């Protein structure tokens, strides 16, 4: 009856395999982000404030308390035709091909004509927070993962699967609120419920594991006969 024992172990193994969570952030306290390894860098022309705690009066968070999201707005610049380039940079992470970034983003539904823009960029330079020093520079964050040129007026899930990495890297993910001519094009956005994880192996993985185990067991019984 050892065959049942082996199959039971396989099923137990498959049932307990879970995603490896590299980062979870719900933005309950934006002021505490830097103590957790995040960096807030505002390269907007005539920059004023960094990313800030969400304003429940504009819209509520995707989850949690009504203001528990990170927000950026045209007021990050000078509101007089300037450009916004406001960065929220994650802690350093060990990343591989296949890792997934998921987050929710939305704009203010009352101002749908502003076409707020959000870029997500990747740096493979370890703990570097170099995003350059101007409203057009990206520094070490040269890899564009996603460019949302007109953020949805409702919470929308965005998923990015890393690919094309030549090898595992240690790097950071940068969220860049990017608006040209904030007087006419920028208003207010929020991001919430962010995670970076290594997904669960595909179901086919367990099929091949099980098939291989059964093959070995059959060979064992044949040899023992």
C-alpha positions as CSV (number, residue, x, y, z in Angstrom):
1,X,0.0,0.0,0.0
2,X,3.0,2.3,-0.2
3,X,1.6,3.7,-3.5
4,X,-1.2,5.4,-1.6
5,X,1.4,6.8,0.8
6,X,3.4,8.3,-2.0
7,X,0.3,9.7,-3.7
8,X,-0.9,11.2,-0.4
9,X,2.4,12.9,0.1
10,X,2.2,14.4,-3.4
11,X,-1.3,15.7,-2.8
12,X,-0.2,17.2,0.5
13,X,2.7,18.9,-1.2
14,X,0.5,20.3,-3.9
15,X,-2.1,21.5,-1.5
16,X,0.4,23.5,0.5
17,X,2.3,25.2,-2.3
18,X,1.4,28.9,-2.2
19,X,2.6,32.0,-3.9
20,X,5.7,33.6,-2.4
21,X,4.7,37.2,-1.4
22,X,7.6,39.6,-2.0
23,X,5.7,42.8,-1.1
24,X,2.2,43.7,0.2
25,X,1.2,47.3,0.6
26,X,-2.3,48.7,1.3
27,X,-1.1,52.3,2.0
28,X,-2.8,52.6,5.3
29,X,-0.2,55.3,6.3
30,X,1.6,57.0,3.5
31,X,3.7,58.9,6.0
32,X,5.2,55.7,7.2
33,X,6.2,54.4,3.8
34,X,9.8,55.7,4.0
35,X,10.3,53.8,7.3
36,X,9.4,50.6,5.3
37,X,12.0,51.2,2.5
38,X,9.9,53.3,0.1
39,X,11.2,56.6,-1.4
40,X,9.0,59.6,-2.4
41,X,10.7,61.8,-5.0
42,X,9.0,64.7,-6.7
43,X,10.8,65.9,-9.9
44,X,7.9,68.0,-11.1
45,X,8.5,71.5,-12.3
46,X,8.1,73.9,-9.3
47,X,7.4,70.8,-7.2
48,X,5.3,71.1,-4.1
49,X,4.2,67.9,-2.3
50,X,5.0,64.2,-2.7
51,X,2.6,61.4,-2.9
52,X,0.2,61.8,0.0
53,X,-2.6,60.0,2.0
54,X,-5.8,59.6,0.0
55,X,-8.6,62.0,0.4
56,X,-11.8,60.2,1.2
57,X,-13.9,63.2,0.2
58,X,-12.7,62.7,-3.4
59,X,-13.1,59.0,-3.5
60,X,-12.8,56.1,-1.1
61,X,-10.0,53.5,-1.0
62,X,-10.3,50.2,-2.9
63,X,-10.2,48.4,0.5
64,X,-9.7,49.2,4.1
65,X,-10.3,52.6,5.6
66,X,-11.8,55.2,3.2
67,X,-8.5,57.2,3.0
68,X,-6.1,54.1,2.9
69,X,-4.6,54.7,-0.5
70,X,-1.7,56.7,-1.9
71,X,-2.6,59.7,-4.0
72,X,-0.9,62.1,-6.4
73,X,-2.4,65.2,-8.0
74,X,-1.7,68.1,-10.3
75,X,-1.0,70.1,-7.2
76,X,2.3,68.1,-7.1
77,X,3.5,70.7,-9.6
78,X,2.7,74.4,-10.0
79,X,-0.8,74.2,-11.4
80,X,0.2,76.8,-14.0
81,X,1.1,74.8,-17.1
82,X,4.0,73.0,-15.4
83,X,4.8,69.3,-15.7
84,X,4.3,66.6,-13.0
85,X,6.8,63.8,-12.6
86,X,6.2,62.5,-9.1
87,X,7.7,59.2,-8.0
88,X,6.7,56.6,-5.4
89,X,9.5,54.0,-5.4
90,X,9.1,50.5,-3.7
91,X,11.6,48.9,-1.4
92,X,14.3,46.8,-3.1
93,X,13.1,43.3,-4.2
94,X,14.6,40.1,-5.5
95,X,12.8,39.6,-8.8
96,X,12.6,36.9,-11.4
97,X,10.8,36.3,-14.7
98,X,7.2,35.3,-14.0
99,X,6.9,37.4,-10.8
100,X,3.6,39.4,-10.8
101,X,2.9,42.9,-9.8
102,X,-0.8,43.7,-9.1
103,X,-2.3,46.9,-7.9
104,X,-5.5,49.0,-8.2
105,X,-5.6,52.5,-9.7
106,X,-8.3,55.1,-10.3
107,X,-8.8,58.8,-11.1
108,X,-11.4,61.2,-9.9
109,X,-14.7,60.4,-11.7
110,X,-15.8,64.0,-11.4
111,X,-13.0,65.1,-13.7
112,X,-12.8,62.5,-16.4
113,X,-11.4,64.9,-19.1
114,X,-8.1,65.5,-17.4
115,X,-6.5,62.2,-18.6
116,X,-4.2,61.6,-15.6
117,X,-1.2,59.4,-16.5
118,X,0.6,56.7,-14.5
119,X,3.8,54.9,-15.5
120,X,5.3,51.9,-13.7
121,X,9.0,51.5,-14.2
122,X,11.7,49.0,-13.1
123,X,15.3,49.5,-12.0
124,X,17.7,46.6,-11.7
125,X,20.2,48.6,-9.7
126,X,19.5,47.2,-6.3
127,X,18.6,49.9,-3.8
128,X,19.2,52.8,-6.2
129,X,16.6,55.5,-6.0
130,X,18.1,57.4,-8.9
131,X,15.2,58.8,-11.0
132,X,17.2,61.7,-12.4
133,X,16.6,65.3,-11.4
134,X,14.2,66.7,-14.0
135,X,10.6,66.2,-15.0
136,X,11.6,64.2,-18.1
137,X,14.4,62.0,-16.6
138,X,14.0,58.4,-15.4
139,X,17.5,57.7,-14.2
140,X,18.0,54.0,-13.4
141,X,14.3,53.2,-14.0
142,X,14.7,52.8,-17.7
143,X,12.4,49.7,-18.1
144,X,8.8,50.7,-18.7
145,X,6.5,48.0,-17.3
146,X,3.2,49.8,-18.0
147,X,2.0,53.2,-19.2
148,X,-1.6,54.1,-18.3
149,X,-2.1,57.2,-20.4
150,X,-5.7,57.8,-19.2
151,X,-6.4,56.4,-15.7
152,X,-9.9,54.9,-15.2
153,X,-12.4,56.9,-13.2
154,X,-13.2,53.7,-11.3
155,X,-10.9,51.3,-9.4
156,X,-9.2,49.1,-12.0
157,X,-6.9,46.1,-11.4
158,X,-3.6,46.2,-13.3
159,X,-1.4,43.1,-13.5
160,X,2.2,43.1,-14.8
161,X,4.1,39.8,-15.3
162,X,7.9,40.3,-15.4
163,X,9.6,38.9,-18.4
164,X,12.8,39.4,-20.4
165,X,15.1,39.5,-17.4
166,X,18.4,37.9,-18.4
167,X,18.9,36.7,-14.8
168,X,17.3,37.2,-11.4
169,X,17.8,40.8,-10.3
170,X,17.6,42.9,-7.1
171,X,15.8,46.1,-8.0
172,X,12.9,48.5,-7.3
173,X,9.6,49.4,-8.9
174,X,8.8,53.0,-9.5
175,X,5.2,54.5,-9.8
176,X,5.4,57.7,-11.7
177,X,2.6,60.2,-11.8
178,X,3.4,61.9,-15.1
179,X,1.4,64.8,-16.6
180,X,2.4,67.4,-19.2
181,X,0.8,70.7,-18.6
182,X,-0.9,70.1,-15.3
183,X,-3.2,73.1,-15.8
184,X,-5.1,71.3,-18.6
185,X,-4.3,67.6,-18.2
186,X,-3.8,66.7,-14.6
187,X,-6.1,66.2,-11.6
188,X,-6.0,63.4,-9.0
189,X,-5.2,59.7,-8.9
190,X,-4.9,56.9,-6.3
191,X,-3.2,53.5,-6.1
192,X,-4.2,50.8,-3.6
193,X,-4.0,47.1,-2.7
194,X,-0.5,46.5,-4.2
195,X,1.3,43.1,-4.2
196,X,4.4,41.6,-5.8
197,X,4.6,37.8,-5.7
198,X,5.9,34.7,-7.3
199,X,2.8,32.9,-8.5
200,X,1.7,29.3,-7.6
201,X,3.1,26.8,-10.2
202,X,0.7,26.0,-13.0
203,X,-1.6,23.0,-12.4
204,X,0.3,21.2,-15.2
205,X,3.4,21.2,-13.0
206,X,1.6,18.9,-10.5
207,X,0.4,16.7,-13.4
208,X,3.9,16.0,-14.5
209,X,5.1,15.5,-10.9
210,X,2.4,12.9,-10.4
211,X,3.0,11.2,-13.7
212,X,6.7,10.9,-12.9
213,X,6.0,9.5,-9.5
214,X,3.5,6.9,-10.8
215,X,6.1,5.9,-13.5
216,X,8.7,5.3,-10.8
217,X,6.3,3.4,-8.7
218,X,5.4,1.1,-11.6
219,X,9.1,0.5,-12.3
220,X,9.6,-0.3,-8.7
221,X,6.9,-2.9,-8.7
222,X,8.1,-4.4,-12.0
223,X,11.7,-4.7,-10.5
224,X,10.3,-6.3,-7.4
225,X,8.3,-8.9,-9.2
